[in-house]
Amino acid sequence: MAEKEKRMSDIQPTQLPIDEKIDKDSVLDKDMKFIEIQEGSGKFGDFLFVVISEKDDDRRLGFSTGATVVCQKLIKARDNGDLPIIGKLIKKDKYYDII
């Protein structure tokens, strides 16, 4: 019997489960729980898909970001076993950060 041929979709990672995709600017300056991340590459370079929730809400919200400082901090938190973690996404001029 011939082995089943794989499809490209069989080897692509599935997106993390979320309840709603949001614009990251909608959660600026609010304490949020950063739950998990997924790394990806796209037309404009490397990025993260980030899953968050409000501190007192279990709904999973997701957004993508290529902001270098945000990506570095979240990858470090994941690698150190610190996710989920409470943080605040901020924007200074045109640059994003997490504090």
BELZIQUI-V936126 format. One record per residue. N is the residue number from 1. RES is the residue in one small letter. SS is DSSP state (alpha for helix, beta for strand, coil for the rest). PHI is phi in whole degrees, -180 to 180 (none if undefined). PSI is psi as a letter, one per 40 degrees, with the letter a starting at -180 (none if undefined). Layout:
N;RES;SS;PHI;PSI / N;RES;SS;PHI;PSI
This chain:
1;m;coil;none;h / 2;a;coil;-73;i / 3;e;coil;-73;h / 4;k;coil;-64;h / 5;e;coil;-72;i / 6;k;coil;-82;i / 7;r;coil;-105;i / 8;m;alpha;-56;d / 9;s;alpha;-65;e / 10;d;alpha;-72;d / 11;i;alpha;-108;e / 12;q;coil;-82;i / 13;p;coil;-67;i / 14;t;coil;-81;i / 15;q;coil;-66;i / 16;l;coil;-60;i / 17;p;coil;-70;h / 18;i;coil;-139;i / 19;d;coil;-91;d / 20;e;beta;-157;h / 21;k;beta;-89;h / 22;i;coil;-127;i / 23;d;coil;-88;h / 24;k;alpha;-59;d / 25;d;alpha;-65;e / 26;s;alpha;-74;e / 27;v;alpha;-118;e / 28;l;coil;-60;i / 29;d;coil;64;f / 30;k;coil;-121;h / 31;d;beta;-66;h / 32;m;beta;-131;i / 33;k;beta;-94;h / 34;f;beta;-86;h / 35;i;beta;-91;d / 36;e;beta;-158;i / 37;i;beta;-135;i / 38;q;beta;-137;h / 39;e;beta;-84;i / 40;g;beta;-153;i / 41;s;beta;-128;i / 42;g;beta;-143;a / 43;k;coil;-57;d / 44;f;coil;-105;e / 45;g;beta;113;a / 46;d;beta;-74;i / 47;f;beta;-152;i / 48;l;beta;-120;i / 49;f;beta;-99;h / 50;v;beta;-113;h / 51;v;beta;-109;h / 52;i;beta;-131;i / 53;s;beta;-148;i / 54;e;beta;-71;i / 55;k;coil;-56;d / 56;d;coil;-109;f / 57;d;coil;-138;h / 58;d;coil;-91;e / 59;r;coil;-64;h / 60;r;coil;-93;h / 61;l;beta;-108;i / 62;g;beta;-131;i / 63;f;beta;-151;i / 64;s;beta;-105;i / 65;t;beta;-150;i / 66;g;coil;-113;e / 67;a;coil;-61;h / 68;t;alpha;-56;d / 69;v;alpha;-65;d / 70;v;alpha;-62;d / 71;c;alpha;-61;d / 72;q;alpha;-60;d / 73;k;alpha;-66;d / 74;l;alpha;-71;d / 75;i;alpha;-64;d / 76;k;alpha;-62;d / 77;a;alpha;-61;d / 78;r;alpha;-62;d / 79;d;alpha;-64;d / 80;n;coil;-88;e / 81;g;coil;77;f / 82;d;coil;-93;e / 83;l;coil;-87;h / 84;p;coil;-73;i / 85;i;beta;-147;i / 86;i;beta;-86;h / 87;g;beta;-158;i / 88;k;beta;-127;h / 89;l;beta;-80;h / 90;i;beta;-125;i / 91;k;beta;-134;h / 92;k;beta;-112;h / 93;d;coil;56;b / 94;k;coil;-110;e / 95;y;beta;-109;h / 96;y;beta;-99;i / 97;d;beta;-152;i / 98;i;beta;-122;h / 99;i;coil;-125;none
